[in-house]
Amino acid sequence: MRYEPISNELFIQNRKNFMAQMKPNSVAAFNSNDIYPIGADSTIPFQQDRNIYYLSGVDQEDSILVLFPDAPKPEHREILFLKETNPHIAVWEGEKIDEKKALQIAGIKTVYWLKDFHKIFHELMSQSETIYINTNEHYRAAHDTETREDRFNKWLKENYPAHQVAKSNPILQRLRSVKHQLELDTMQTACNITEKAFRRILKETKPNIWEFELEAEIMHEFLKNRSRGFAYTPIIASGKNATVLHYIENKHQCKDGDLILFDVGAEYANYASDMSRTIPVNGKFTDRQKQIYNAVNRVKKEATKMLVPGTLWVEYHVEVGKLMTSELLGLKLLDKADVQNEDPKWPAYKKYFMHGTSHHIGLDTHDYGLLHEPMQANQVFTVEPGIYLPEEHIGVRLEDDVVIQENGEPFNLMRNIPIEIEEIETLMNQ
């Protein structure tokens, strides 16, 4: 891959943490993602399943990781099954991971080719009582496509019906949500790349530029800095487009006097960044735009301070709602009657701020993490309040990625990305 390799210390520790929570005499298996077809002989560029990557660092298709901490044979406690390479594959696709590279990348000594999987795996299953299956139980997961992991789980249950079945997901939800320092360093790199892209577009933005031209400028900076590209589908929304929360067409011309809302982030080594900024097309905020912008920024600053160990996500959002309600009253977008008569299930402020304020971020943009459990140090959250006024063609969202600290306020991974009005106007008008 084009990114600088992460030390295998991370993956060794991740496996150690996972295996420490496995039941006695149990096996866990993790599969790489499929390569998905588009049509004819075309495919979507491969992206690795985040769980096998988290536990091994292997960023290659047709890979299986098996963990068996109580294996009778010490060499079978950690096994990688990899696609066997040959001169033909080397010519057409390049080198694949072999035993030597697997040790460098993952810190795993035992490597078999995939053709030997069923034979070796049958031996492991005959020595174990419980099999951990890997399922996606993220609260936002919703897809119709059957994954390689889905097919593997069906095969397991059909062929080993006497085994007890356990889930790896609850373990991974907790482990992946608390970041190792090497993960935080990698996410900082992703945020630094995003910063470079944002500073680039501050120079390039001007009346009549097209949204997709700005998207191209961002992608240029991402690729130039070893990123694979956007961590998620980018939003570059000018004027009224900014009031559509998931506007992704990026197809309109940016008009003098309008704002542009950017919701973009670089991916680096499979880790995500997630930034939102809102800037004036002509480099100068109007007084009304400043009012809305500063209100959002004040909410963001105060909401960030609440991200401390012990905070409950649901209660946090209630408190952020109170902050936003106060700002909307000050802007006269709400009055006291609106608040007094609000539906508790859909408070008055939701008319102008419809989405959540924070989510876990890491290997996925909406990363693993159990929202009903108190926040912990070294978890990483976004902070992203917004105000959306379709009738005024104004949408403002501001977002940073922050690391919860053991004591004090979170550490902002995007602390160097311009956000204050004065700095943005200065940079745009240099």
Secondary structure, DSSP 8 states (H G I E B T S, - for coil): --S----HHHHHHHHHHHHTTS-TTEEEEEE-----EEETTEE------HHHHHHH----SS-EEEE-TT-SSGGGSEEEEE----HHHHHHH-----HHHHHHHH---EEEEGGGHHHHHHHHHHT-SEEEE-----TT----S--HHHHHHHHHHHH-TTSEEEESHHHHHHHHHB--HHHHHHHHHHHHHHHHHHHHHHHH--TT-BHHHHHHHHHHHHHHTT--EESS--EEEEGGGGGSTT-----SB--TT-EEEEEE-EEETTEE--EEEEEETTS---HHHHHHHHHHHHHHHHHHHT--TT--HHHHHHHHHHHHHHHHHHTTSS-HHHHHT-BTTB-GGGGT--S-S--B-SSSSS----TTS---TTBEEEE--EEEEGGGTEEEE-BEEEE--SSSS-EETTTTS--SHHHHHHHHT-
